[in-house]
Amino acid sequence: MTVKIRLIPEQDRKHENMLATASITLKEEVGGYFTISGFTVWKSKDYKGMNITEPQKPGFKYVLFESNLGRMIKAEIVKCYEKEMIPVIE
């Protein structure tokens, strides 16, 4: 699984706690792949952490995951987001 994170600059955020968007690419053993885009990384209002929302419109989810796979994908997105936030020192 490959995760791509796009950080959202503060001035471009639709909501103050919206931090980034993410997409995942899953590859098959035979070389094919598919990408799911539209995940959103949010700063939690309730606790010191982050929430990840799946691609959706009000009242309609685009993708449904088996619960363990959903948790694994969200954990990978958080890990990649945290890596993206580490400053590069040259």
C-alpha positions in Angstrom: 0.0 0.0 0.0 1.3 3.4 -0.9 -0.1 6.5 0.8 0.2 10.1 -0.5 -0.4 13.0 1.8 -1.2 16.5 0.7 -0.8 19.0 3.5 -3.4 21.9 3.5 -1.9 25.3 4.2 -3.8 27.1 7.0 -5.1 29.8 4.7 -6.6 27.2 2.4 -8.4 25.1 5.0 -12.2 25.0 4.7 -12.3 24.1 8.5 -9.7 25.1 11.0 -9.0 21.5 12.2 -8.6 20.1 8.6 -5.0 19.2 8.2 -4.5 17.2 5.0 -6.0 15.0 2.4 -4.7 11.5 1.5 -5.0 8.9 -1.2 -4.0 5.2 -1.0 -2.9 3.0 -3.8 -3.2 -0.8 -3.5 -1.2 -3.0 -5.9 -2.1 -6.5 -7.0 0.5 -9.3 -7.2 0.2 -9.3 -11.0 1.0 -5.6 -11.4 -2.4 -4.0 -11.5 -3.4 -1.3 -9.0 -6.2 0.9 -7.8 -6.3 4.2 -6.0 -8.8 5.6 -3.5 -8.5 9.3 -3.0 -10.5 11.7 -0.8 -9.4 10.6 2.7 -9.2 13.6 5.1 -6.9 14.1 8.1 -8.5 16.1 10.9 -7.2 17.4 14.3 -9.5 16.0 16.9 -11.6 18.4 18.9 -12.2 15.8 21.7 -8.7 14.5 22.4 -5.1 14.9 21.5 -5.1 13.0 18.3 -6.2 12.8 14.7 -9.3 11.5 12.9 -9.3 10.1 9.4 -12.5 10.2 7.4 -13.2 8.1 4.4 -14.2 9.6 1.0 -17.8 10.5 1.3 -20.6 13.0 0.5 -23.3 13.8 3.0 -25.4 10.7 3.3 -23.2 8.6 1.0 -19.9 6.7 1.5 -17.9 6.0 -1.6 -16.0 3.0 -0.1 -16.7 0.5 2.7 -13.9 -1.4 4.3 -13.9 -4.5 6.5 -13.2 -3.0 10.0 -9.7 -4.4 10.4 -8.7 -3.2 6.9 -10.2 0.2 7.7 -8.2 0.5 10.9 -5.0 -0.6 9.1 -5.5 2.0 6.4 -6.2 4.8 8.9 -3.2 3.9 10.9 -1.0 4.0 7.8 -2.4 7.4 6.8 -1.6 8.8 10.3 1.9 7.3 10.2 2.5 8.9 6.8 1.0 12.2 7.9 3.3 12.3 11.0 6.3 11.6 8.7 5.3 14.4 6.4 5.2 16.8 9.4 8.8 16.1 10.4 10.9 19.1 9.1 13.7 18.4 6.6 17.0 19.7 7.9 19.8 20.1 5.3 
